[in-house]
Amino acid sequence: MISMLASLTASAPLSPSLADRLAAPGPALSLDPIGLAVPVFFALIGAELFFAYRRHRDVYGVLDAISCMATGIGNQVSGVFVGGLAFALYDGLVEQVALVRLPAGSALTWVLCFVLVDFIYYWWHRASHRINVLWAVHVVHHQSEEYNLAVALRQALFSPITYNPFFWGLALLGFPPIVLFTCQALNTLYQFWIHTQLIGRLPPAVEAVLNTPSHHRVHHGVNPRYIDRNHAGVLIVWDKLFGTFVEETEPAVFGTVKGLSRWDPLWANIDELLSLGRRAASMADWRDRLRLLVAPPEWRPAAQGGPMAVPVPTPGQRPLARAAVPRAVTAYVALWFFPAAIALTLLLFVRPSAPTTALWGGLLLLTTGSWGLMFDRRPSARMVELLRLGACVGFSTLLLIGGQGWALLAGLVLMALSVMSAPVVLRLGRSAAGPLDQR
């Protein structure tokens, strides 16, 4: 979802040929809404932490926050590749199938597109909760058992693939690509602030029309009466019109019915897909296997007992099924998070060549995956982290050889961090507590 903002950076003139559109390099430097928003996101997360502390509210866990933001990094890396492709495909569709051409300079075009984007988002979101193959992707956003602004950044690696096709129909109406993707960006940015427990009910007139923190807490709750409710993006009126609205009447218990047993952000993206595969393999009838893909998550064939009932959760008694993580490991990952976030921001602003983008994005994914292995204390964690540091040294060498300006500075910083981190990782692995190798 958030990754769609990256597509706005495809601002270079589009050629008539779709092949040319896909092959054309992006501009050397772009004003990317995500890149612009990242500092604001962190400032607001910091503000939420401050006010939570002042109110003696425990709404953040370090491990969960880093895990959420790490999945967001993966989503953005995916968006770097998928976003430009989506922009080009949509532009090609407009040229081929548009019944009319709506002017980008008209305020009516923008208002109409904003409302339609919000309407389509509602149906994509609702479908992503009621169709297994879509839920297996979207579930990543709901896996956190906390609820804060960091959870807003917890987005799936594969969501751009499920998200974009829902909007192709707007090509018939001839909405210019820049209008569509800007409206999607605004829709996404709006939803950031509603992921908080610190804002209660707003005035009734606001609650009646807009999606609010109160409405969205319901959406993230696994309370039986809250399951699959309040799918709105900006306008809560869609839920009220189509029968999926529920008011917040009891504290929400956050997370998913199934739960997640690992911190690894890359594993989070495949856990439900693997579960879906195992469920299909357990079914003897091939028709049940096909139905499973489009059935709702609770569906089970009659041979397996029929639909699964949603259990009643007990607030405060849903401990995460994960081992405790030593503070040294948490501190090490937390320190690496900041250069990783800066690297992502640079990737969103700078449009390097395709090979460099692939190396850059791959290194970011390897970084978040290594964090997950360390948090989960997997036997391979130390080796993978050392390999990651070696990859960082190699990438920084490329920056130093051919870079200038910001690239030269980035290469020097990355090289220094990587070299200094290697002995730290070796000491972590040899410590008496064995923080990296416990399983």
Secondary structure, 3 states (H helix, E strand, C coil): CHHHHHHHHCCCCCCCCHHHHHHCCCCCECCCHHHHHHHHHHHHHHHHHHHHHHCCCCCCCHHHHHHHHHHHHHHHHHHHHHHHHHHHHHHHHHHHHCCCCCCCCCHHHHHHHHHHHHHHHHHHHHHHHHCHHHHHHHHHHHCCCCCCHHHHCCCCCCHHHHHHHHHHHHHHHCCCHHHHHHHHHHHHHHHHCCCCCCCCCCCHHHHHHECCHHHHHHHHECCCCCCCCCCCCCECHHHHHCCCCCCCCCCCCECCCCCCCCCCHHHHHHHHHHHHHHHHHCCCCHHHHHHHHHCCCCCCCHHHCCCCCCCCCCCCCCCCCCCCCCHHHHHHHHHHHHHHHHHHHHHHHECCCHHHHHHHHHHHHHHHHHHHHHHCCCCCHHHHHHHHHHHHHHHHHHHHHHCCCHHHHHHHHHHHHHHHHHHHHHHHHHCCCCCCCCC
